[in-house]
Amino acid sequence: MYGWIWRHLPGNTWVRGFLSLVLVLAAVYALFQYVFPWAEPLLPFGDVTVDGEGTGGAETGQ
């Protein structure tokens, strides 16, 4: 897949490298701005079950 993208980018090696960097940054931006906020309510990360009881000897403050 990466070889196909590289072969279809225009320009010499430096231009292709710059365009590859721009494509990666655009993909990361799209993930953080659109995909992750959309998927957050679907994931169980907010269901925390730690209540502080039964620490098993790993108490803090002493």
PyMOL Python script that loads the backbone (N, CA, C, O; Angstrom):
from pymol import cmd

cmd.read_pdbstr("""\
ATOM      1  N   MET A   1       0.827  -1.181   0.000  1.00  0.00           N
ATOM      2  CA  MET A   1       0.000   0.000   0.000  1.00  0.00           C
ATOM      3  C   MET A   1       0.880   1.257   0.000  1.00  0.00           C
ATOM      4  O   MET A   1       0.635   2.186  -0.770  1.00  0.00           O
ATOM      5  N   TYR A   2       1.900   1.285   0.860  1.00  0.00           N
ATOM      6  CA  TYR A   2       2.744   2.476   0.921  1.00  0.00           C
ATOM      7  C   TYR A   2       3.530   2.664  -0.370  1.00  0.00           C
ATOM      8  O   TYR A   2       3.765   3.790  -0.807  1.00  0.00           O
ATOM      9  N   GLY A   3       3.927   1.566  -0.966  1.00  0.00           N
ATOM     10  CA  GLY A   3       4.620   1.647  -2.251  1.00  0.00           C
ATOM     11  C   GLY A   3       3.723   2.218  -3.331  1.00  0.00           C
ATOM     12  O   GLY A   3       4.179   2.994  -4.171  1.00  0.00           O
ATOM     13  N   TRP A   4       2.458   1.844  -3.319  1.00  0.00           N
ATOM     14  CA  TRP A   4       1.508   2.366  -4.305  1.00  0.00           C
ATOM     15  C   TRP A   4       1.340   3.869  -4.119  1.00  0.00           C
ATOM     16  O   TRP A   4       1.324   4.621  -5.093  1.00  0.00           O
ATOM     17  N   ILE A   5       1.214   4.308  -2.862  1.00  0.00           N
ATOM     18  CA  ILE A   5       1.078   5.745  -2.591  1.00  0.00           C
ATOM     19  C   ILE A   5       2.336   6.482  -3.039  1.00  0.00           C
ATOM     20  O   ILE A   5       2.252   7.530  -3.679  1.00  0.00           O
ATOM     21  N   TRP A   6       3.500   5.933  -2.701  1.00  0.00           N
ATOM     22  CA  TRP A   6       4.763   6.578  -3.056  1.00  0.00           C
ATOM     23  C   TRP A   6       4.917   6.714  -4.566  1.00  0.00           C
ATOM     24  O   TRP A   6       5.363   7.751  -5.058  1.00  0.00           O
ATOM     25  N   ARG A   7       4.551   5.674  -5.297  1.00  0.00           N
ATOM     26  CA  ARG A   7       4.687   5.720  -6.757  1.00  0.00           C
ATOM     27  C   ARG A   7       3.723   6.721  -7.389  1.00  0.00           C
ATOM     28  O   ARG A   7       4.015   7.250  -8.461  1.00  0.00           O
ATOM     29  N   HIS A   8       2.597   6.992  -6.763  1.00  0.00           N
ATOM     30  CA  HIS A   8       1.605   7.885  -7.352  1.00  0.00           C
ATOM     31  C   HIS A   8       1.742   9.338  -6.915  1.00  0.00           C
ATOM     32  O   HIS A   8       1.028  10.205  -7.418  1.00  0.00           O
ATOM     33  N   LEU A   9       2.652   9.613  -5.984  1.00  0.00           N
ATOM     34  CA  LEU A   9       2.898  10.996  -5.599  1.00  0.00           C
ATOM     35  C   LEU A   9       3.761  11.669  -6.663  1.00  0.00           C
ATOM     36  O   LEU A   9       4.673  11.043  -7.202  1.00  0.00           O
ATOM     37  N   PRO A  10       3.485  12.932  -6.972  1.00  0.00           N
ATOM     38  CA  PRO A  10       4.275  13.625  -7.992  1.00  0.00           C
ATOM     39  C   PRO A  10       5.593  14.150  -7.416  1.00  0.00           C
ATOM     40  O   PRO A  10       5.737  14.301  -6.202  1.00  0.00           O
ATOM     41  N   GLY A  11       6.529  14.421  -8.287  1.00  0.00           N
ATOM     42  CA  GLY A  11       7.767  15.087  -7.892  1.00  0.00           C
ATOM     43  C   GLY A  11       8.914  14.134  -7.629  1.00  0.00           C
ATOM     44  O   GLY A  11       8.809  12.920  -7.802  1.00  0.00           O
ATOM     45  N   ASN A  12      10.031  14.744  -7.196  1.00  0.00           N
ATOM     46  CA  ASN A  12      11.215  13.954  -6.870  1.00  0.00           C
ATOM     47  C   ASN A  12      11.114  13.442  -5.427  1.00  0.00           C
ATOM     48  O   ASN A  12      10.059  13.541  -4.800  1.00  0.00           O
ATOM     49  N   THR A  13      12.204  12.902  -4.915  1.00  0.00           N
ATOM     50  CA  THR A  13      12.183  12.280  -3.591  1.00  0.00           C
ATOM     51  C   THR A  13      11.838  13.285  -2.495  1.00  0.00           C
ATOM     52  O   THR A  13      11.073  12.967  -1.584  1.00  0.00           O
ATOM     53  N   TRP A  14      12.392  14.488  -2.574  1.00  0.00           N
ATOM     54  CA  TRP A  14      12.125  15.489  -1.535  1.00  0.00           C
ATOM     55  C   TRP A  14      10.662  15.934  -1.544  1.00  0.00           C
ATOM     56  O   TRP A  14      10.058  16.099  -0.484  1.00  0.00           O
ATOM     57  N   VAL A  15      10.105  16.125  -2.708  1.00  0.00           N
ATOM     58  CA  VAL A  15       8.701  16.531  -2.816  1.00  0.00           C
ATOM     59  C   VAL A  15       7.798  15.398  -2.331  1.00  0.00           C
ATOM     60  O   VAL A  15       6.818  15.640  -1.626  1.00  0.00           O
ATOM     61  N   ARG A  16       8.125  14.174  -2.707  1.00  0.00           N
ATOM     62  CA  ARG A  16       7.340  13.023  -2.245  1.00  0.00           C
ATOM     63  C   ARG A  16       7.414  12.876  -0.733  1.00  0.00           C
ATOM     64  O   ARG A  16       6.416  12.559  -0.087  1.00  0.00           O
ATOM     65  N   GLY A  17       8.596  13.107  -0.169  1.00  0.00           N
ATOM     66  CA  GLY A  17       8.744  13.040   1.287  1.00  0.00           C
ATOM     67  C   GLY A  17       7.897  14.093   1.986  1.00  0.00           C
ATOM     68  O   GLY A  17       7.246  13.818   2.993  1.00  0.00           O
ATOM     69  N   PHE A  18       7.918  15.312   1.432  1.00  0.00           N
ATOM     70  CA  PHE A  18       7.109  16.388   2.012  1.00  0.00           C
ATOM     71  C   PHE A  18       5.619  16.083   1.904  1.00  0.00           C
ATOM     72  O   PHE A  18       4.866  16.284   2.857  1.00  0.00           O
ATOM     73  N   LEU A  19       5.200  15.599   0.742  1.00  0.00           N
ATOM     74  CA  LEU A  19       3.791  15.253   0.559  1.00  0.00           C
ATOM     75  C   LEU A  19       3.376  14.089   1.460  1.00  0.00           C
ATOM     76  O   LEU A  19       2.252  14.063   1.962  1.00  0.00           O
ATOM     77  N   SER A  20       4.273  13.133   1.665  1.00  0.00           N
ATOM     78  CA  SER A  20       3.985  12.031   2.585  1.00  0.00           C
ATOM     79  C   SER A  20       3.782  12.555   4.001  1.00  0.00           C
ATOM     80  O   SER A  20       2.866  12.126   4.703  1.00  0.00           O
ATOM     81  N   LEU A  21       4.633  13.478   4.415  1.00  0.00           N
ATOM     82  CA  LEU A  21       4.494  14.073   5.741  1.00  0.00           C
ATOM     83  C   LEU A  21       3.167  14.816   5.869  1.00  0.00           C
ATOM     84  O   LEU A  21       2.490  14.711   6.892  1.00  0.00           O
ATOM     85  N   VAL A  22       2.799  15.556   4.843  1.00  0.00           N
ATOM     86  CA  VAL A  22       1.521  16.281   4.852  1.00  0.00           C
ATOM     87  C   VAL A  22       0.349  15.299   4.931  1.00  0.00           C
ATOM     88  O   VAL A  22      -0.614  15.548   5.657  1.00  0.00           O
ATOM     89  N   LEU A  23       0.421  14.197   4.197  1.00  0.00           N
ATOM     90  CA  LEU A  23      -0.646  13.194   4.246  1.00  0.00           C
ATOM     91  C   LEU A  23      -0.768  12.568   5.628  1.00  0.00           C
ATOM     92  O   LEU A  23      -1.879  12.362   6.116  1.00  0.00           O
ATOM     93  N   VAL A  24       0.356  12.264   6.260  1.00  0.00           N
ATOM     94  CA  VAL A  24       0.326  11.682   7.606  1.00  0.00           C
ATOM     95  C   VAL A  24      -0.254  12.677   8.596  1.00  0.00           C
ATOM     96  O   VAL A  24      -1.078  12.305   9.431  1.00  0.00           O
ATOM     97  N   LEU A  25       0.161  13.933   8.518  1.00  0.00           N
ATOM     98  CA  LEU A  25      -0.376  14.953   9.428  1.00  0.00           C
ATOM     99  C   LEU A  25      -1.867  15.172   9.200  1.00  0.00           C
ATOM    100  O   LEU A  25      -2.610  15.389  10.157  1.00  0.00           O
ATOM    101  N   ALA A  26      -2.310  15.119   7.962  1.00  0.00           N
ATOM    102  CA  ALA A  26      -3.738  15.262   7.675  1.00  0.00           C
ATOM    103  C   ALA A  26      -4.526  14.081   8.248  1.00  0.00           C
ATOM    104  O   ALA A  26      -5.629  14.264   8.764  1.00  0.00           O
ATOM    105  N   ALA A  27      -3.975  12.889   8.160  1.00  0.00           N
ATOM    106  CA  ALA A  27      -4.650  11.721   8.712  1.00  0.00           C
ATOM    107  C   ALA A  27      -4.743  11.809  10.234  1.00  0.00           C
ATOM    108  O   ALA A  27      -5.784  11.492  10.810  1.00  0.00           O
ATOM    109  N   VAL A  28      -3.668  12.235  10.886  1.00  0.00           N
ATOM    110  CA  VAL A  28      -3.684  12.389  12.350  1.00  0.00           C
ATOM    111  C   VAL A  28      -4.676  13.468  12.757  1.00  0.00           C
ATOM    112  O   VAL A  28      -5.416  13.295  13.725  1.00  0.00           O
ATOM    113  N   TYR A  29      -4.698  14.579  12.029  1.00  0.00           N
ATOM    114  CA  TYR A  29      -5.651  15.654  12.317  1.00  0.00           C
ATOM    115  C   TYR A  29      -7.090  15.159  12.189  1.00  0.00           C
ATOM    116  O   TYR A  29      -7.923  15.436  13.052  1.00  0.00           O
ATOM    117  N   ALA A  30      -7.379  14.430  11.118  1.00  0.00           N
ATOM    118  CA  ALA A  30      -8.736  13.910  10.923  1.00  0.00           C
ATOM    119  C   ALA A  30      -9.125  12.940  12.026  1.00  0.00           C
ATOM    120  O   ALA A  30     -10.270  12.941  12.479  1.00  0.00           O
ATOM    121  N   LEU A  31      -8.187  12.116  12.461  1.00  0.00           N
ATOM    122  CA  LEU A  31      -8.488  11.181  13.547  1.00  0.00           C
ATOM    123  C   LEU A  31      -8.824  11.923  14.830  1.00  0.00           C
ATOM    124  O   LEU A  31      -9.827  11.616  15.474  1.00  0.00           O
ATOM    125  N   PHE A  32      -7.994  12.902  15.214  1.00  0.00           N
ATOM    126  CA  PHE A  32      -8.217  13.605  16.477  1.00  0.00           C
ATOM    127  C   PHE A  32      -9.420  14.532  16.438  1.00  0.00           C
ATOM    128  O   PHE A  32     -10.059  14.740  17.469  1.00  0.00           O
ATOM    129  N   GLN A  33      -9.750  15.099  15.275  1.00  0.00           N
ATOM    130  CA  GLN A  33     -10.850  16.048  15.196  1.00  0.00           C
ATOM    131  C   GLN A  33     -12.202  15.394  14.950  1.00  0.00           C
ATOM    132  O   GLN A  33     -13.223  15.913  15.400  1.00  0.00           O
ATOM    133  N   TYR A  34     -12.232  14.273  14.249  1.00  0.00           N
ATOM    134  CA  TYR A  34     -13.509  13.705  13.837  1.00  0.00           C
ATOM    135  C   TYR A  34     -13.734  12.275  14.317  1.00  0.00           C
ATOM    136  O   TYR A  34     -14.794  11.972  14.865  1.00  0.00           O
ATOM    137  N   VAL A  35     -12.770  11.403  14.123  1.00  0.00           N
ATOM    138  CA  VAL A  35     -12.980   9.981  14.408  1.00  0.00           C
ATOM    139  C   VAL A  35     -12.985   9.708  15.900  1.00  0.00           C
ATOM    140  O   VAL A  35     -13.917   9.074  16.393  1.00  0.00           O
ATOM    141  N   PHE A  36     -11.979  10.162  16.639  1.00  0.00           N
ATOM    142  CA  PHE A  36     -11.916   9.870  18.066  1.00  0.00           C
ATOM    143  C   PHE A  36     -13.071  10.489  18.851  1.00  0.00           C
ATOM    144  O   PHE A  36     -13.637   9.805  19.703  1.00  0.00           O
ATOM    145  N   PRO A  37     -13.457  11.761  18.608  1.00  0.00           N
ATOM    146  CA  PRO A  37     -14.633  12.283  19.324  1.00  0.00           C
ATOM    147  C   PRO A  37     -15.915  11.518  18.991  1.00  0.00           C
ATOM    148  O   PRO A  37     -16.777  11.357  19.854  1.00  0.00           O
ATOM    149  N   TRP A  38     -16.048  11.049  17.759  1.00  0.00           N
ATOM    150  CA  TRP A  38     -17.222  10.259  17.394  1.00  0.00           C
ATOM    151  C   TRP A  38     -17.224   8.924  18.117  1.00  0.00           C
ATOM    152  O   TRP A  38     -18.279   8.466  18.555  1.00  0.00           O
ATOM    153  N   ALA A  39     -16.067   8.291  18.251  1.00  0.00           N
ATOM    154  CA  ALA A  39     -15.983   6.954  18.838  1.00  0.00           C
ATOM    155  C   ALA A  39     -15.947   6.973  20.357  1.00  0.00           C
ATOM    156  O   ALA A  39     -16.183   5.935  20.975  1.00  0.00           O
ATOM    157  N   GLU A  40     -15.661   8.109  20.986  1.00  0.00           N
ATOM    158  CA  GLU A  40     -15.513   8.162  22.438  1.00  0.00           C
ATOM    159  C   GLU A  40     -16.740   7.667  23.196  1.00  0.00           C
ATOM    160  O   GLU A  40     -16.570   6.898  24.143  1.00  0.00           O
ATOM    161  N   PRO A  41     -17.961   8.056  22.845  1.00  0.00           N
ATOM    162  CA  PRO A  41     -19.117   7.551  23.596  1.00  0.00           C
ATOM    163  C   PRO A  41     -19.334   6.044  23.420  1.00  0.00           C
ATOM    164  O   PRO A  41     -20.001   5.414  24.240  1.00  0.00           O
ATOM    165  N   LEU A  42     -18.785   5.481  22.377  1.00  0.00           N
ATOM    166  CA  LEU A  42     -18.961   4.056  22.114  1.00  0.00           C
ATOM    167  C   LEU A  42     -17.978   3.192  22.890  1.00  0.00           C
ATOM    168  O   LEU A  42     -18.167   1.979  22.984  1.00  0.00           O
ATOM    169  N   LEU A  43     -16.927   3.796  23.450  1.00  0.00           N
ATOM    170  CA  LEU A  43     -15.887   3.048  24.150  1.00  0.00           C
ATOM    171  C   LEU A  43     -16.104   3.103  25.657  1.00  0.00           C
ATOM    172  O   LEU A  43     -16.649   4.085  26.160  1.00  0.00           O
ATOM    173  N   PRO A  44     -15.687   2.060  26.394  1.00  0.00           N
ATOM    174  CA  PRO A  44     -15.969   1.993  27.826  1.00  0.00           C
ATOM    175  C   PRO A  44     -14.940   2.680  28.713  1.00  0.00           C
ATOM    176  O   PRO A  44     -14.767   2.263  29.858  1.00  0.00           O
ATOM    177  N   PHE A  45     -14.244   3.717  28.236  1.00  0.00           N
ATOM    178  CA  PHE A  45     -13.199   4.335  29.039  1.00  0.00           C
ATOM    179  C   PHE A  45     -13.751   5.131  30.215  1.00  0.00           C
ATOM    180  O   PHE A  45     -13.017   5.359  31.177  1.00  0.00           O
ATOM    181  N   GLY A  46     -14.997   5.560  30.184  1.00  0.00           N
ATOM    182  CA  GLY A  46     -15.580   6.317  31.284  1.00  0.00           C
ATOM    183  C   GLY A  46     -16.145   5.432  32.381  1.00  0.00           C
ATOM    184  O   GLY A  46     -16.573   5.945  33.415  1.00  0.00           O
ATOM    185  N   ASP A  47     -16.160   4.121  32.189  1.00  0.00           N
ATOM    186  CA  ASP A  47     -16.705   3.202  33.180  1.00  0.00           C
ATOM    187  C   ASP A  47     -15.617   2.761  34.144  1.00  0.00           C
ATOM    188  O   ASP A  47     -15.122   1.636  34.063  1.00  0.00           O
ATOM    189  N   VAL A  48     -15.246   3.654  35.060  1.00  0.00           N
ATOM    190  CA  VAL A  48     -14.186   3.362  36.018  1.00  0.00           C
ATOM    191  C   VAL A  48     -14.789   2.621  37.189  1.00  0.00           C
ATOM    192  O   VAL A  48     -15.819   3.031  37.724  1.00  0.00           O
ATOM    193  N   THR A  49     -14.150   1.520  37.597  1.00  0.00           N
ATOM    194  CA  THR A  49     -14.667   0.713  38.694  1.00  0.00           C
ATOM    195  C   THR A  49     -13.800   0.792  39.938  1.00  0.00           C
ATOM    196  O   THR A  49     -14.076   0.084  40.906  1.00  0.00           O
ATOM    197  N   VAL A  50     -12.771   1.616  39.958  1.00  0.00           N
ATOM    198  CA  VAL A  50     -11.903   1.751  41.121  1.00  0.00           C
ATOM    199  C   VAL A  50     -12.590   2.667  42.113  1.00  0.00           C
ATOM    200  O   VAL A  50     -12.974   3.786  41.771  1.00  0.00           O
ATOM    201  N   ASP A  51     -12.749   2.187  43.365  1.00  0.00           N
ATOM    202  CA  ASP A  51     -13.442   2.991  44.368  1.00  0.00           C
ATOM    203  C   ASP A  51     -12.564   3.292  45.574  1.00  0.00           C
ATOM    204  O   ASP A  51     -13.029   3.952  46.503  1.00  0.00           O
ATOM    205  N   GLY A  52     -11.321   2.840  45.599  1.00  0.00           N
ATOM    206  CA  GLY A  52     -10.413   3.159  46.696  1.00  0.00           C
ATOM    207  C   GLY A  52     -10.437   2.154  47.817  1.00  0.00           C
ATOM    208  O   GLY A  52      -9.595   2.251  48.710  1.00  0.00           O
ATOM    209  N   GLU A  53     -11.342   1.193  47.839  1.00  0.00           N
ATOM    210  CA  GLU A  53     -11.389   0.180  48.883  1.00  0.00           C
ATOM    211  C   GLU A  53     -10.580  -1.032  48.467  1.00  0.00           C
ATOM    212  O   GLU A  53     -10.475  -1.353  47.283  1.00  0.00           O
ATOM    213  N   GLY A  54     -10.010  -1.698  49.455  1.00  0.00           N
ATOM    214  CA  GLY A  54      -9.268  -2.915  49.185  1.00  0.00           C
ATOM    215  C   GLY A  54      -8.045  -2.688  48.333  1.00  0.00           C
ATOM    216  O   GLY A  54      -7.886  -3.308  47.281  1.00  0.00           O
ATOM    217  N   THR A  55      -7.161  -1.780  48.793  1.00  0.00           N
ATOM    218  CA  THR A  55      -5.992  -1.455  47.997  1.00  0.00           C
ATOM    219  C   THR A  55      -4.924  -2.541  48.053  1.00  0.00           C
ATOM    220  O   THR A  55      -3.964  -2.512  47.282  1.00  0.00           O
ATOM    221  N   GLY A  56      -5.087  -3.490  48.956  1.00  0.00           N
ATOM    222  CA  GLY A  56      -4.136  -4.605  48.990  1.00  0.00           C
ATOM    223  C   GLY A  56      -2.753  -4.211  49.485  1.00  0.00           C
ATOM    224  O   GLY A  56      -1.756  -4.733  48.986  1.00  0.00           O
ATOM    225  N   GLY A  57      -2.667  -3.308  50.448  1.00  0.00           N
ATOM    226  CA  GLY A  57      -1.378  -2.914  51.004  1.00  0.00           C
ATOM    227  C   GLY A  57      -0.702  -1.800  50.271  1.00  0.00           C
ATOM    228  O   GLY A  57       0.388  -1.395  50.674  1.00  0.00           O
ATOM    229  N   ALA A  58      -1.269  -1.285  49.236  1.00  0.00           N
ATOM    230  CA  ALA A  58      -0.651  -0.189  48.479  1.00  0.00           C
ATOM    231  C   ALA A  58      -1.320   1.122  48.849  1.00  0.00           C
ATOM    232  O   ALA A  58      -1.753   1.885  47.985  1.00  0.00           O
ATOM    233  N   GLU A  59      -1.398   1.370  50.163  1.00  0.00           N
ATOM    234  CA  GLU A  59      -2.062   2.587  50.621  1.00  0.00           C
ATOM    235  C   GLU A  59      -1.135   3.774  50.465  1.00  0.00           C
ATOM    236  O   GLU A  59       0.086   3.635  50.533  1.00  0.00           O
ATOM    237  N   THR A  60      -1.720   4.942  50.255  1.00  0.00           N
ATOM    238  CA  THR A  60      -0.945   6.153  50.085  1.00  0.00           C
ATOM    239  C   THR A  60      -1.093   7.043  51.304  1.00  0.00           C
ATOM    240  O   THR A  60      -2.061   6.924  52.056  1.00  0.00           O
ATOM    241  N   GLY A  61      -0.154   7.916  51.493  1.00  0.00           N
ATOM    242  CA  GLY A  61      -0.232   8.900  52.560  1.00  0.00           C
ATOM    243  C   GLY A  61       0.341   8.417  53.883  1.00  0.00           C
ATOM    244  O   GLY A  61       0.244   9.141  54.874  1.00  0.00           O
ATOM    245  N   GLN A  62       0.918   7.259  53.946  1.00  0.00           N
ATOM    246  CA  GLN A  62       1.491   6.782  55.195  1.00  0.00           C
ATOM    247  C   GLN A  62       2.945   6.454  55.052  1.00  0.00           C
ATOM    248  O   GLN A  62       3.581   6.036  56.020  1.00  0.00           O
TER     249      GLN A  62
END
""", "prot")
cmd.dss("prot")
cmd.show_as("cartoon", "prot")
cmd.util.cbc("prot")
cmd.orient("prot")
